[in-house]
Amino acid sequence: MDTPYYLIDENRLVENLKKIQTLREKSGTRSVLALKCFSTWTVFDTIRQYMDGTTSSSLYEAKLGYDTFGKEVHAYSVAFSKADIIQLKKYADKIIFNSVAQLKTFYPDVSHLDIGLRLNPQISYSDFDLANPARQYSRLGVIDIQDVWAVSHLIKGVMFHYNCENKDFENFSTLLDMISHTYGELLHQLEWVSLGGGISFTQEDYPLEHFSTKLTAFSTHFNIQVYLEPGEAVIANTTTLVTTVLDIVHNERDIAIIDSSIEAHTLDLLTYQEQAKITGDRHGAHCYQIAGNSCLAGDIFGECCFNVPLRVGDRIIIEDVGGYTMVKTNWFNGVKMPSIVIKRRNGDMNIVKTSGYIDFKNHLSSVSD
Ligand SMILES: Cc1ncc(COP(=O)(O)O)c(C=O)c1O
């Protein structure tokens, strides 16, 4: 198969999904897939069997959820336009506004739907300020509880998204207690609450039992339907980027150049300055910097030491690149776009997306040949 390509392993996906299903069965918590993280809809037939619907960040994501996933369609945006709202009415079951002003402006258009408001609890877990929803001057959600009370008769639910890659159950538990304490009176009056995404509850060592018990207690106490909006937890450890070494150059060290670009194909790693996980023995004697084929000087995936020297034509596999990658790909430098391949549960390999020169050409101006 021609490289580069993203390879999604459905068996691994199902391992994550089974944990989500267990949580659903044990605690009654519903989970909606965060499309901002993963929108490769050809695997939605599988995901749909284990999840309750989708959540979105824009009109187009909401429409995609409606068209390709079905079940519940939650629509949130940092700011909707009037045109968005008119369209959304056709697709969304729940509309979650980011501000009281937007809620008041559009309520007359959508009062027949299930309306929610995003709150900013001013507490969060995130290793990155860039992704911290409670960072200073955050525009994400309503802060003043008095403002919320003034419109509480218009809403059936609220959404808190306050975690980012939170692997620490004790921390999750403490933050949830703080939310219960601050918003308890409001939660008692509502039908549903979404605790957002950013919780790494499908990781191997995460205490899923405790998580489930905590959510059950929370839901029972407030007599409220709890939702989660996992993105990364659904797709973690399911997807690799398969590439080929095109050249090996030397500048004080050996540098292997692959047929992919961190800027174009795994942008999240660059944004958060994280090293790519590269398949291979890191303790071998033959060490290389693995670099991309764009002109960006810092287009570097990471370091890797192999047991045998690399040669042009060898495969380099970047691990765990399912979330926030395919949704962020771009045509920088006109670098060849990775295909998308699904390894189905029966072992079949399906190429579900290929891109070529015409896609590149039409990306910025649509003129037919
Ligand atoms: C509102 C909201 N919900 C859900 C998510 C999904 O988070 P994750 O992919 O980390 O689970 C995000 C991520 O930014 C978000 O902003």
The ligand as a Gaussian input file, in Angstrom:
#p B3LYP/6-31G(d) Opt

LIG

0 1
 C      -16.573000      21.122000      24.670000
 C      -15.692000      19.960000      24.412000
 N      -16.193000      18.720000      24.543000
 C      -15.442000      17.621000      24.305000
 C      -14.114000      17.746000      23.922000
 C      -13.333000      16.491000      23.638000
 O      -12.221000      16.375000      24.445000
 P      -11.257000      15.084000      24.371000
 O      -11.030000      14.785000      22.929000
 O      -10.031000      15.502000      25.057000
 O      -11.988000      13.978000      25.067000
 C      -13.550000      19.012000      23.799000
 C      -12.134000      19.180000      23.424000
 O      -11.600000      20.233000      23.305000
 C      -14.362000      20.156000      24.029000
 O      -13.872000      21.408000      23.901000

